[in-house]
């Protein structure tokens, strides 16, 4: 009985750790994509600014 409870607790902890890792990876990917998009937008604005001159 105690073994089953320990197994259950262990399972919850492991699944939470996996979810946390996935969450962190998602945040990192999201930030990288956002930086790429922002830099592209800034490049486009700079290109328009140089065309206007």
PDBQT receptor file of N, H, CA, C and O in Angstrom, charges set to zero:
ATOM      1  N   UNK A   1       0.841  -1.206   0.000  1.00  0.00    +0.000 N 
ATOM      2  CA  UNK A   1       0.000   0.000   0.000  1.00  0.00    +0.000 C 
ATOM      3  C   UNK A   1       0.875   1.254   0.000  1.00  0.00    +0.000 C 
ATOM      4  O   UNK A   1       0.667   2.157  -0.810  1.00  0.00    +0.000 OA
ATOM      5  N   UNK A   2       1.847   1.311   0.900  1.00  0.00    +0.000 N 
ATOM      6  H   UNK A   2       2.016   0.578   1.558  1.00  0.00    +0.000 HD
ATOM      7  CA  UNK A   2       2.764   2.463   0.967  1.00  0.00    +0.000 C 
ATOM      8  C   UNK A   2       3.531   2.581  -0.347  1.00  0.00    +0.000 C 
ATOM      9  O   UNK A   2       3.750   3.682  -0.853  1.00  0.00    +0.000 OA
ATOM     10  N   UNK A   3       3.938   1.434  -0.891  1.00  0.00    +0.000 N 
ATOM     11  H   UNK A   3       3.760   0.540  -0.480  1.00  0.00    +0.000 HD
ATOM     12  CA  UNK A   3       4.688   1.418  -2.146  1.00  0.00    +0.000 C 
ATOM     13  C   UNK A   3       3.867   2.039  -3.277  1.00  0.00    +0.000 C 
ATOM     14  O   UNK A   3       4.391   2.815  -4.076  1.00  0.00    +0.000 OA
ATOM     15  N   UNK A   4       2.589   1.697  -3.340  1.00  0.00    +0.000 N 
ATOM     16  H   UNK A   4       2.163   1.067  -2.691  1.00  0.00    +0.000 HD
ATOM     17  CA  UNK A   4       1.689   2.236  -4.368  1.00  0.00    +0.000 C 
ATOM     18  C   UNK A   4       1.561   3.753  -4.212  1.00  0.00    +0.000 C 
ATOM     19  O   UNK A   4       1.586   4.485  -5.202  1.00  0.00    +0.000 OA
ATOM     20  N   UNK A   5       1.424   4.224  -2.971  1.00  0.00    +0.000 N 
ATOM     21  H   UNK A   5       1.404   3.630  -2.167  1.00  0.00    +0.000 HD
ATOM     22  CA  UNK A   5       1.315   5.668  -2.709  1.00  0.00    +0.000 C 
ATOM     23  C   UNK A   5       2.605   6.375  -3.140  1.00  0.00    +0.000 C 
ATOM     24  O   UNK A   5       2.555   7.430  -3.773  1.00  0.00    +0.000 OA
ATOM     25  N   UNK A   6       3.750   5.795  -2.798  1.00  0.00    +0.000 N 
ATOM     26  H   UNK A   6       3.790   4.938  -2.284  1.00  0.00    +0.000 HD
ATOM     27  CA  UNK A   6       5.040   6.375  -3.186  1.00  0.00    +0.000 C 
ATOM     28  C   UNK A   6       5.176   6.422  -4.702  1.00  0.00    +0.000 C 
ATOM     29  O   UNK A   6       5.659   7.408  -5.260  1.00  0.00    +0.000 OA
ATOM     30  N   UNK A   7       4.747   5.354  -5.362  1.00  0.00    +0.000 N 
ATOM     31  H   UNK A   7       4.355   4.554  -4.909  1.00  0.00    +0.000 HD
ATOM     32  CA  UNK A   7       4.797   5.287  -6.820  1.00  0.00    +0.000 C 
ATOM     33  C   UNK A   7       3.930   6.389  -7.423  1.00  0.00    +0.000 C 
ATOM     34  O   UNK A   7       4.319   7.038  -8.394  1.00  0.00    +0.000 OA
ATOM     35  N   UNK A   8       2.761   6.588  -6.841  1.00  0.00    +0.000 N 
ATOM     36  H   UNK A   8       2.446   6.061  -6.052  1.00  0.00    +0.000 HD
ATOM     37  CA  UNK A   8       1.824   7.609  -7.309  1.00  0.00    +0.000 C 
ATOM     38  C   UNK A   8       2.428   9.006  -7.155  1.00  0.00    +0.000 C 
ATOM     39  O   UNK A   8       2.369   9.820  -8.077  1.00  0.00    +0.000 OA
ATOM     40  N   UNK A   9       3.012   9.277  -5.979  1.00  0.00    +0.000 N 
ATOM     41  H   UNK A   9       3.061   8.615  -5.231  1.00  0.00    +0.000 HD
ATOM     42  CA  UNK A   9       3.646  10.580  -5.711  1.00  0.00    +0.000 C 
ATOM     43  C   UNK A   9       4.808  10.805  -6.678  1.00  0.00    +0.000 C 
ATOM     44  O   UNK A   9       4.969  11.892  -7.233  1.00  0.00    +0.000 OA
ATOM     45  N   UNK A  10       5.611   9.761  -6.870  1.00  0.00    +0.000 N 
ATOM     46  H   UNK A  10       5.480   8.878  -6.420  1.00  0.00    +0.000 HD
ATOM     47  CA  UNK A  10       6.746   9.819  -7.787  1.00  0.00    +0.000 C 
ATOM     48  C   UNK A  10       6.274  10.149  -9.199  1.00  0.00    +0.000 C 
ATOM     49  O   UNK A  10       6.884  10.966  -9.888  1.00  0.00    +0.000 OA
ATOM     50  N   UNK A  11       5.196   9.517  -9.622  1.00  0.00    +0.000 N 
ATOM     51  H   UNK A  11       4.701   8.853  -9.063  1.00  0.00    +0.000 HD
ATOM     52  CA  UNK A  11       4.618   9.727 -10.948  1.00  0.00    +0.000 C 
ATOM     53  C   UNK A  11       4.174  11.174 -11.112  1.00  0.00    +0.000 C 
ATOM     54  O   UNK A  11       4.425  11.785 -12.151  1.00  0.00    +0.000 OA
ATOM     55  N   UNK A  12       3.521  11.727 -10.102  1.00  0.00    +0.000 N 
ATOM     56  H   UNK A  12       3.317  11.231  -9.257  1.00  0.00    +0.000 HD
ATOM     57  CA  UNK A  12       3.059  13.123 -10.141  1.00  0.00    +0.000 C 
ATOM     58  C   UNK A  12       4.256  14.068 -10.263  1.00  0.00    +0.000 C 
ATOM     59  O   UNK A  12       4.242  14.997 -11.070  1.00  0.00    +0.000 OA
ATOM     60  N   UNK A  13       5.289  13.824  -9.458  1.00  0.00    +0.000 N 
ATOM     61  H   UNK A  13       5.301  13.070  -8.802  1.00  0.00    +0.000 HD
ATOM     62  CA  UNK A  13       6.484  14.677  -9.475  1.00  0.00    +0.000 C 
ATOM     63  C   UNK A  13       7.141  14.629 -10.852  1.00  0.00    +0.000 C 
ATOM     64  O   UNK A  13       7.506  15.668 -11.402  1.00  0.00    +0.000 OA
ATOM     65  N   UNK A  14       7.292  13.424 -11.411  1.00  0.00    +0.000 N 
ATOM     66  H   UNK A  14       6.995  12.580 -10.964  1.00  0.00    +0.000 HD
ATOM     67  CA  UNK A  14       7.929  13.287 -12.715  1.00  0.00    +0.000 C 
ATOM     68  C   UNK A  14       7.124  13.965 -13.812  1.00  0.00    +0.000 C 
ATOM     69  O   UNK A  14       7.691  14.638 -14.673  1.00  0.00    +0.000 OA
ATOM     70  N   UNK A  15       5.809  13.793 -13.787  1.00  0.00    +0.000 N 
ATOM     71  H   UNK A  15       5.348  13.246 -13.088  1.00  0.00    +0.000 HD
ATOM     72  CA  UNK A  15       4.974  14.421 -14.812  1.00  0.00    +0.000 C 
ATOM     73  C   UNK A  15       5.035  15.940 -14.697  1.00  0.00    +0.000 C 
ATOM     74  O   UNK A  15       5.031  16.638 -15.710  1.00  0.00    +0.000 OA
ATOM     75  N   UNK A  16       5.093  16.461 -13.459  1.00  0.00    +0.000 N 
ATOM     76  H   UNK A  16       5.096  15.894 -12.636  1.00  0.00    +0.000 HD
ATOM     77  CA  UNK A  16       5.212  17.904 -13.250  1.00  0.00    +0.000 C 
ATOM     78  C   UNK A  16       6.544  18.431 -13.770  1.00  0.00    +0.000 C 
ATOM     79  O   UNK A  16       6.598  19.501 -14.376  1.00  0.00    +0.000 OA
ATOM     80  N   UNK A  17       7.614  17.684 -13.535  1.00  0.00    +0.000 N 
ATOM     81  H   UNK A  17       7.570  16.815 -13.042  1.00  0.00    +0.000 HD
ATOM     82  CA  UNK A  17       8.939  18.087 -14.023  1.00  0.00    +0.000 C 
ATOM     83  C   UNK A  17       8.937  18.122 -15.546  1.00  0.00    +0.000 C 
ATOM     84  O   UNK A  17       9.466  19.055 -16.150  1.00  0.00    +0.000 OA
ATOM     85  N   UNK A  18       8.337  17.095 -16.174  1.00  0.00    +0.000 N 
ATOM     86  H   UNK A  18       7.907  16.337 -15.683  1.00  0.00    +0.000 HD
ATOM     87  CA  UNK A  18       8.263  17.039 -17.636  1.00  0.00    +0.000 C 
ATOM     88  C   UNK A  18       7.455  18.219 -18.165  1.00  0.00    +0.000 C 
ATOM     89  O   UNK A  18       7.849  18.855 -19.142  1.00  0.00    +0.000 OA
ATOM     90  N   UNK A  19       6.324  18.513 -17.520  1.00  0.00    +0.000 N 
ATOM     91  H   UNK A  19       6.004  17.997 -16.726  1.00  0.00    +0.000 HD
ATOM     92  CA  UNK A  19       5.502  19.654 -17.929  1.00  0.00    +0.000 C 
ATOM     93  C   UNK A  19       6.275  20.959 -17.789  1.00  0.00    +0.000 C 
ATOM     94  O   UNK A  19       6.187  21.838 -18.646  1.00  0.00    +0.000 OA
ATOM     95  N   UNK A  20       7.031  21.079 -16.703  1.00  0.00    +0.000 N 
ATOM     96  H   UNK A  20       7.102  20.365 -16.007  1.00  0.00    +0.000 HD
ATOM     97  CA  UNK A  20       7.834  22.285 -16.463  1.00  0.00    +0.000 C 
ATOM     98  C   UNK A  20       8.893  22.452 -17.551  1.00  0.00    +0.000 C 
ATOM     99  O   UNK A  20       9.096  23.553 -18.063  1.00  0.00    +0.000 OA
ATOM    100  N   UNK A  21       9.567  21.353 -17.903  1.00  0.00    +0.000 N 
ATOM    101  H   UNK A  21       9.402  20.458 -17.487  1.00  0.00    +0.000 HD
ATOM    102  CA  UNK A  21      10.593  21.387 -18.953  1.00  0.00    +0.000 C 
ATOM    103  C   UNK A  21       9.964  21.808 -20.281  1.00  0.00    +0.000 C 
ATOM    104  O   UNK A  21      10.513  22.649 -20.993  1.00  0.00    +0.000 OA
ATOM    105  N   UNK A  22       8.805  21.217 -20.613  1.00  0.00    +0.000 N 
ATOM    106  H   UNK A  22       8.359  20.534 -20.034  1.00  0.00    +0.000 HD
ATOM    107  CA  UNK A  22       8.105  21.574 -21.850  1.00  0.00    +0.000 C 
ATOM    108  C   UNK A  22       7.738  23.051 -21.834  1.00  0.00    +0.000 C 
ATOM    109  O   UNK A  22       7.887  23.743 -22.840  1.00  0.00    +0.000 OA
ATOM    110  N   UNK A  23       7.262  23.528 -20.701  1.00  0.00    +0.000 N 
ATOM    111  H   UNK A  23       7.140  22.965 -19.883  1.00  0.00    +0.000 HD
ATOM    112  CA  UNK A  23       6.870  24.930 -20.539  1.00  0.00    +0.000 C 
ATOM    113  C   UNK A  23       8.066  25.856 -20.768  1.00  0.00    +0.000 C 
ATOM    114  O   UNK A  23       7.957  26.853 -21.482  1.00  0.00    +0.000 OA
ATOM    115  N   UNK A  24       9.203  25.523 -20.162  1.00  0.00    +0.000 N 
ATOM    116  H   UNK A  24       9.292  24.713 -19.582  1.00  0.00    +0.000 HD
ATOM    117  CA  UNK A  24      10.424  26.329 -20.310  1.00  0.00    +0.000 C 
ATOM    118  C   UNK A  24      10.875  26.343 -21.770  1.00  0.00    +0.000 C 
ATOM    119  O   UNK A  24      11.238  27.393 -22.300  1.00  0.00    +0.000 OA
ATOM    120  N   UNK A  25      10.851  25.171 -22.421  1.00  0.00    +0.000 N 
ATOM    121  H   UNK A  25      10.555  24.318 -21.991  1.00  0.00    +0.000 HD
ATOM    122  CA  UNK A  25      11.242  25.076 -23.835  1.00  0.00    +0.000 C 
ATOM    123  C   UNK A  25      10.320  25.945 -24.688  1.00  0.00    +0.000 C 
ATOM    124  O   UNK A  25      10.781  26.645 -25.590  1.00  0.00    +0.000 OA
ATOM    125  N   UNK A  26       9.013  25.898 -24.402  1.00  0.00    +0.000 N 
ATOM    126  H   UNK A  26       8.639  25.329 -23.670  1.00  0.00    +0.000 HD
ATOM    127  CA  UNK A  26       8.056  26.720 -25.143  1.00  0.00    +0.000 C 
ATOM    128  C   UNK A  26       8.351  28.201 -24.973  1.00  0.00    +0.000 C 
ATOM    129  O   UNK A  26       8.297  28.958 -25.942  1.00  0.00    +0.000 OA
ATOM    130  N   UNK A  27       8.665  28.627 -23.748  1.00  0.00    +0.000 N 
ATOM    131  H   UNK A  27       8.709  28.012 -22.961  1.00  0.00    +0.000 HD
ATOM    132  CA  UNK A  27       8.982  30.044 -23.485  1.00  0.00    +0.000 C 
ATOM    133  C   UNK A  27      10.230  30.455 -24.262  1.00  0.00    +0.000 C 
ATOM    134  O   UNK A  27      10.263  31.531 -24.861  1.00  0.00    +0.000 OA
ATOM    135  N   UNK A  28      11.255  29.605 -24.256  1.00  0.00    +0.000 N 
ATOM    136  H   UNK A  28      11.229  28.731 -23.770  1.00  0.00    +0.000 HD
ATOM    137  CA  UNK A  28      12.506  29.909 -24.966  1.00  0.00    +0.000 C 
ATOM    138  C   UNK A  28      12.240  30.030 -26.466  1.00  0.00    +0.000 C 
ATOM    139  O   UNK A  28      12.690  30.982 -27.105  1.00  0.00    +0.000 OA
ATOM    140  N   UNK A  29      11.500  29.054 -27.032  1.00  0.00    +0.000 N 
ATOM    141  H   UNK A  29      11.135  28.281 -26.513  1.00  0.00    +0.000 HD
ATOM    142  CA  UNK A  29      11.178  29.083 -28.463  1.00  0.00    +0.000 C 
ATOM    143  C   UNK A  29      10.376  30.333 -28.793  1.00  0.00    +0.000 C 
ATOM    144  O   UNK A  29      10.641  31.001 -29.793  1.00  0.00    +0.000 OA
ATOM    145  N   UNK A  30       9.385  30.653 -27.946  1.00  0.00    +0.000 N 
ATOM    146  H   UNK A  30       9.170  30.111 -27.134  1.00  0.00    +0.000 HD
ATOM    147  CA  UNK A  30       8.550  31.839 -28.165  1.00  0.00    +0.000 C 
ATOM    148  C   UNK A  30       9.399  33.108 -28.170  1.00  0.00    +0.000 C 
ATOM    149  O   UNK A  30       9.211  33.980 -29.018  1.00  0.00    +0.000 OA
ATOM    150  N   UNK A  31      10.333  33.209 -27.222  1.00  0.00    +0.000 N 
ATOM    151  H   UNK A  31      10.485  32.501 -26.534  1.00  0.00    +0.000 HD
ATOM    152  CA  UNK A  31      11.205  34.387 -27.142  1.00  0.00    +0.000 C 
ATOM    153  C   UNK A  31      12.106  34.499 -28.361  1.00  0.00    +0.000 C 
ATOM    154  O   UNK A  31      12.307  35.594 -28.885  1.00  0.00    +0.000 OA
ATOM    155  N   UNK A  32      12.653  33.372 -28.819  1.00  0.00    +0.000 N 
ATOM    156  H   UNK A  32      12.490  32.482 -28.394  1.00  0.00    +0.000 HD
ATOM    157  CA  UNK A  32      13.518  33.375 -30.011  1.00  0.00    +0.000 C 
ATOM    158  C   UNK A  32      12.719  33.844 -31.227  1.00  0.00    +0.000 C 
ATOM    159  O   UNK A  32      13.182  34.688 -31.994  1.00  0.00    +0.000 OA
ATOM    160  N   UNK A  33      11.510  33.287 -31.398  1.00  0.00    +0.000 N 
ATOM    161  H   UNK A  33      11.134  32.601 -30.775  1.00  0.00    +0.000 HD
ATOM    162  CA  UNK A  33      10.662  33.672 -32.529  1.00  0.00    +0.000 C 
ATOM    163  C   UNK A  33      10.328  35.159 -32.451  1.00  0.00    +0.000 C 
ATOM    164  O   UNK A  33      10.359  35.857 -33.465  1.00  0.00    +0.000 OA
ATOM    165  N   UNK A  34      10.009  35.647 -31.247  1.00  0.00    +0.000 N 
ATOM    166  H   UNK A  34       9.984  35.081 -30.423  1.00  0.00    +0.000 HD
ATOM    167  CA  UNK A  34       9.646  37.054 -31.068  1.00  0.00    +0.000 C 
ATOM    168  C   UNK A  34      10.822  37.963 -31.426  1.00  0.00    +0.000 C 
ATOM    169  O   UNK A  34      10.638  38.991 -32.078  1.00  0.00    +0.000 OA
ATOM    170  N   UNK A  35      12.023  37.587 -31.000  1.00  0.00    +0.000 N 
ATOM    171  H   UNK A  35      12.172  36.752 -30.471  1.00  0.00    +0.000 HD
ATOM    172  CA  UNK A  35      13.223  38.375 -31.316  1.00  0.00    +0.000 C 
ATOM    173  C   UNK A  35      13.453  38.408 -32.824  1.00  0.00    +0.000 C 
ATOM    174  O   UNK A  35      13.759  39.460 -33.385  1.00  0.00    +0.000 OA
ATOM    175  N   UNK A  36      13.306  37.249 -33.484  1.00  0.00    +0.000 N 
ATOM    176  H   UNK A  36      13.057  36.395 -33.028  1.00  0.00    +0.000 HD
ATOM    177  CA  UNK A  36      13.496  37.176 -34.942  1.00  0.00    +0.000 C 
ATOM    178  C   UNK A  36      12.473  38.063 -35.645  1.00  0.00    +0.000 C 
ATOM    179  O   UNK A  36      12.820  38.816 -36.555  1.00  0.00    +0.000 OA
ATOM    180  N   UNK A  37      11.210  37.975 -35.223  1.00  0.00    +0.000 N 
ATOM    181  H   UNK A  37      10.928  37.364 -34.483  1.00  0.00    +0.000 HD
ATOM    182  CA  UNK A  37      10.145  38.772 -35.834  1.00  0.00    +0.000 C 
ATOM    183  C   UNK A  37      10.400  40.259 -35.624  1.00  0.00    +0.000 C 
ATOM    184  O   UNK A  37      10.268  41.052 -36.557  1.00  0.00    +0.000 OA
ATOM    185  N   UNK A  38      10.766  40.641 -34.398  1.00  0.00    +0.000 N 
ATOM    186  H   UNK A  38      10.873  39.997 -33.641  1.00  0.00    +0.000 HD
ATOM    187  CA  UNK A  38      11.037  42.055 -34.099  1.00  0.00    +0.000 C 
ATOM    188  C   UNK A  38      12.207  42.580 -34.922  1.00  0.00    +0.000 C 
ATOM    189  O   UNK A  38      12.147  43.692 -35.447  1.00  0.00    +0.000 OA
ATOM    190  N   UNK A  39      13.264  41.791 -35.039  1.00  0.00    +0.000 N 
ATOM    191  H   UNK A  39      13.313  40.888 -34.613  1.00  0.00    +0.000 HD
ATOM    192  CA  UNK A  39      14.428  42.235 -35.817  1.00  0.00    +0.000 C 
ATOM    193  C   UNK A  39      14.057  42.365 -37.292  1.00  0.00    +0.000 C 
ATOM    194  O   UNK A  39      14.531  43.273 -37.974  1.00  0.00    +0.000 OA
ATOM    195  N   UNK A  40      13.203  41.452 -37.791  1.00  0.00    +0.000 N 
ATOM    196  H   UNK A  40      12.818  40.714 -37.237  1.00  0.00    +0.000 HD
ATOM    197  CA  UNK A  40      12.746  41.543 -39.181  1.00  0.00    +0.000 C 
ATOM    198  C   UNK A  40      11.919  42.794 -39.395  1.00  0.00    +0.000 C 
ATOM    199  O   UNK A  40      12.074  43.473 -40.410  1.00  0.00    +0.000 OA
ATOM    200  N   UNK A  41      11.039  43.109 -38.451  1.00  0.00    +0.000 N 
ATOM    201  H   UNK A  41      10.913  42.557 -37.627  1.00  0.00    +0.000 HD
ATOM    202  CA  UNK A  41      10.205  44.313 -38.551  1.00  0.00    +0.000 C 
ATOM    203  C   UNK A  41      11.089  45.556 -38.547  1.00  0.00    +0.000 C 
ATOM    204  O   UNK A  41      10.872  46.481 -39.330  1.00  0.00    +0.000 OA
ATOM    205  N   UNK A  42      12.088  45.574 -37.663  1.00  0.00    +0.000 N 
ATOM    206  H   UNK A  42      12.264  44.823 -37.027  1.00  0.00    +0.000 HD
ATOM    207  CA  UNK A  42      13.015  46.718 -37.603  1.00  0.00    +0.000 C 
ATOM    208  C   UNK A  42      13.794  46.853 -38.908  1.00  0.00    +0.000 C 
ATOM    209  O   UNK A  42      14.021  47.966 -39.384  1.00  0.00    +0.000 OA
ATOM    210  N   UNK A  43      14.201  45.729 -39.487  1.00  0.00    +0.000 N 
ATOM    211  H   UNK A  43      14.016  44.825 -39.100  1.00  0.00    +0.000 HD
ATOM    212  CA  UNK A  43      14.910  45.760 -40.776  1.00  0.00    +0.000 C 
ATOM    213  C   UNK A  43      14.018  46.341 -41.862  1.00  0.00    +0.000 C 
ATOM    214  O   UNK A  43      14.469  47.153 -42.670  1.00  0.00    +0.000 OA
ATOM    215  N   UNK A  44      12.754  45.930 -41.886  1.00  0.00    +0.000 N 
ATOM    216  H   UNK A  44      12.387  45.271 -41.230  1.00  0.00    +0.000 HD
ATOM    217  CA  UNK A  44      11.804  46.441 -42.880  1.00  0.00    +0.000 C 
ATOM    218  C   UNK A  44      11.628  47.950 -42.708  1.00  0.00    +0.000 C 
ATOM    219  O   UNK A  44      11.622  48.693 -43.689  1.00  0.00    +0.000 OA
ATOM    220  N   UNK A  45      11.484  48.401 -41.453  1.00  0.00    +0.000 N 
ATOM    221  H   UNK A  45      11.489  47.797 -40.656  1.00  0.00    +0.000 HD
ATOM    222  CA  UNK A  45      11.335  49.844 -41.175  1.00  0.00    +0.000 C 
ATOM    223  C   UNK A  45      12.586  50.589 -41.638  1.00  0.00    +0.000 C 
ATOM    224  O   UNK A  45      12.486  51.659 -42.237  1.00  0.00    +0.000 OA
ATOM    225  N   UNK A  46      13.759  50.026 -41.361  1.00  0.00    +0.000 N 
ATOM    226  H   UNK A  46      13.840  49.157 -40.874  1.00  0.00    +0.000 HD
ATOM    227  CA  UNK A  46      15.018  50.650 -41.791  1.00  0.00    +0.000 C 
ATOM    228  C   UNK A  46      15.104  50.718 -43.310  1.00  0.00    +0.000 C 
ATOM    229  O   UNK A  46      15.569  51.711 -43.870  1.00  0.00    +0.000 OA
ATOM    230  N   UNK A  47      14.650  49.651 -43.976  1.00  0.00    +0.000 N 
ATOM    231  H   UNK A  47      14.273  48.844 -43.521  1.00  0.00    +0.000 HD
ATOM    232  CA  UNK A  47      14.666  49.639 -45.440  1.00  0.00    +0.000 C 
ATOM    233  C   UNK A  47      13.763  50.731 -45.990  1.00  0.00    +0.000 C 
ATOM    234  O   UNK A  47      14.141  51.425 -46.934  1.00  0.00    +0.000 OA
ATOM    235  N   UNK A  48      12.580  50.893 -45.418  1.00  0.00    +0.000 N 
ATOM    236  H   UNK A  48      12.273  50.329 -44.652  1.00  0.00    +0.000 HD
ATOM    237  CA  UNK A  48      11.669  51.956 -45.853  1.00  0.00    +0.000 C 
ATOM    238  C   UNK A  48      12.292  53.323 -45.603  1.00  0.00    +0.000 C 
ATOM    239  O   UNK A  48      12.178  54.229 -46.429  1.00  0.00    +0.000 OA
ATOM    240  N   UNK A  49      12.955  53.466 -44.454  1.00  0.00    +0.000 N 
ATOM    241  H   UNK A  49      13.048  52.731 -43.783  1.00  0.00    +0.000 HD
ATOM    242  CA  UNK A  49      13.585  54.744 -44.101  1.00  0.00    +0.000 C 
ATOM    243  C   UNK A  49      14.696  55.087 -45.098  1.00  0.00    +0.000 C 
ATOM    244  O   UNK A  49      14.841  56.244 -45.494  1.00  0.00    +0.000 OA
ATOM    245  N   UNK A  50      15.475  54.086 -45.501  1.00  0.00    +0.000 N 
ATOM    246  H   UNK A  50      15.357  53.147 -45.180  1.00  0.00    +0.000 HD
ATOM    247  CA  UNK A  50      16.556  54.341 -46.469  1.00  0.00    +0.000 C 
ATOM    248  C   UNK A  50      15.975  54.615 -47.852  1.00  0.00    +0.000 C 
ATOM    249  O   UNK A  50      16.556  55.385 -48.617  1.00  0.00    +0.000 OA
ATOM    250  N   UNK A  51      14.842  54.002 -48.188  1.00  0.00    +0.000 N 
ATOM    251  H   UNK A  51      14.370  53.377 -47.567  1.00  0.00    +0.000 HD
ATOM    252  CA  UNK A  51      14.197  54.257 -49.486  1.00  0.00    +0.000 C 
ATOM    253  C   UNK A  51      13.661  55.682 -49.551  1.00  0.00    +0.000 C 
ATOM    254  O   UNK A  51      13.698  56.320 -50.602  1.00  0.00    +0.000 OA
ATOM    255  N   UNK A  52      13.163  56.176 -48.415  1.00  0.00    +0.000 N 
ATOM    256  H   UNK A  52      13.134  55.657 -47.561  1.00  0.00    +0.000 HD
ATOM    257  CA  UNK A  52      12.583  57.525 -48.381  1.00  0.00    +0.000 C 
ATOM    258  C   UNK A  52      13.630  58.604 -48.618  1.00  0.00    +0.000 C 
ATOM    259  O   UNK A  52      13.316  59.671 -49.146  1.00  0.00    +0.000 OA
ATOM    260  N   UNK A  53      14.877  58.331 -48.229  1.00  0.00    +0.000 N 
ATOM    261  H   UNK A  53      15.132  57.464 -47.800  1.00  0.00    +0.000 HD
ATOM    262  CA  UNK A  53      15.919  59.364 -48.309  1.00  0.00    +0.000 C 
ATOM    263  C   UNK A  53      16.337  59.699 -49.726  1.00  0.00    +0.000 C 
ATOM    264  O   UNK A  53      17.203  60.550 -49.929  1.00  0.00    +0.000 OA
TER     265      UNK A  53
